[in-house]
Amino acid sequence: MTKDLNNLEDGKYVIPVEAIKKDNDEPSAMAPFLDKNSLITKQSNFLFIALIIREEHVITGLQLKSEAGTWVEAKEKQTDQESNIRYEVFDIGTLHDVIEARVQYEVKQNGQTFSGDEELRLKLDTTELRDVDSIDWNKLS
C-alpha cells in the first residue's frame, strides 16, 4: 500500500531508496554507493531525509532538487571514517516517491583520476515505509 509521504505523523521512518538513471529506471552508476535504506524524520512542519553514502571518498558531492527547482546541499553531513560512510541530511519541504538528484564523484583507477557530475533520480519505495519503532532489527539483512 502506497503511503502519502507528506501526511506522516511526527516520527522517524525507514524507507528503501534506489539510485536510478535520470532518463530511465535502470540502476544509476551511483547505486552501489547509496545504502538501500534512508531515514525520513517528520518533526512539526519539518521533513528531513537522511541518505547513507558508502565509499564516501568516491562520492564528493550530492545535491537534491528543491521544489523551487534549485540544487540544495545537505544541511548536515557526518562521516564515519572507520566504516567509510557518510550520512547526509536534507531538509525538504515535501517528499515525493522520486527525487531528482545530482552527484559528483572522483575515482582513481590505474594511476588516473576520473571525475564527473551526473544527474540521477532517487526512487523511494513508499509501499515499504516503516516506522522505526515497528521494525524488528534482527530480521533486517
CORPECOR-V864276 format. One record per backbone hydrogen bond with DSSP energy under -1.0 kcal/mol. CO is the residue of the C=O (numbers start at 1). NH is the residue of the N-H. E is the energy in kcal/mol with one decimal. If there is no record, write none. Layout:
BEGIN
co=CO nh=NH e=E
co=CO nh=NH e=E
END
This chain:
BEGIN
co=4 nh=7 e=-1.3
co=11 nh=42 e=-2.9
co=12 nh=132 e=-2.3
co=13 nh=40 e=-3.1
co=14 nh=130 e=-2.6
co=15 nh=38 e=-2.5
co=16 nh=125 e=-2.2
co=18 nh=123 e=-3.1
co=19 nh=28 e=-2.3
co=20 nh=121 e=-2.8
co=26 nh=21 e=-2.7
co=28 nh=31 e=-1.6
co=30 nh=33 e=-2.2
co=31 nh=34 e=-1.2
co=33 nh=54 e=-3.7
co=36 nh=17 e=-2.3
co=38 nh=15 e=-2.3
co=39 nh=50 e=-2.9
co=40 nh=13 e=-2.9
co=41 nh=48 e=-2.6
co=42 nh=11 e=-2.3
co=43 nh=46 e=-2.7
co=46 nh=43 e=-2.4
co=47 nh=92 e=-2.9
co=48 nh=41 e=-2.3
co=49 nh=90 e=-2.9
co=50 nh=39 e=-2.0
co=51 nh=88 e=-2.6
co=52 nh=35 e=-2.8
co=53 nh=86 e=-2.2
co=55 nh=58 e=-2.6
co=55 nh=59 e=-1.1
co=58 nh=60 e=-1.0
co=58 nh=106 e=-2.2
co=61 nh=104 e=-2.5
co=63 nh=102 e=-2.3
co=64 nh=72 e=-3.0
co=66 nh=69 e=-1.8
co=70 nh=66 e=-3.3
co=72 nh=64 e=-2.0
co=76 nh=89 e=-2.8
co=78 nh=87 e=-3.3
co=80 nh=84 e=-1.1
co=80 nh=85 e=-1.6
co=84 nh=56 e=-1.7
co=85 nh=80 e=-3.1
co=86 nh=53 e=-3.4
co=87 nh=78 e=-2.3
co=88 nh=51 e=-2.9
co=89 nh=75 e=-2.6
co=89 nh=76 e=-1.4
co=90 nh=49 e=-2.1
co=97 nh=124 e=-3.6
co=99 nh=122 e=-3.0
co=100 nh=65 e=-2.4
co=101 nh=120 e=-2.4
co=102 nh=63 e=-2.4
co=103 nh=118 e=-2.6
co=104 nh=60 e=-1.4
co=104 nh=61 e=-1.6
co=105 nh=116 e=-1.8
co=107 nh=114 e=-3.5
co=109 nh=112 e=-2.1
co=112 nh=109 e=-3.0
co=114 nh=107 e=-3.4
co=116 nh=105 e=-1.9
co=118 nh=103 e=-2.9
co=120 nh=101 e=-2.8
co=121 nh=20 e=-3.0
co=122 nh=99 e=-2.6
co=123 nh=18 e=-1.8
co=124 nh=126 e=-1.2
co=125 nh=128 e=-1.8
co=130 nh=14 e=-3.0
co=131 nh=134 e=-2.0
co=132 nh=135 e=-1.0
co=135 nh=137 e=-1.1
co=136 nh=139 e=-2.0
END
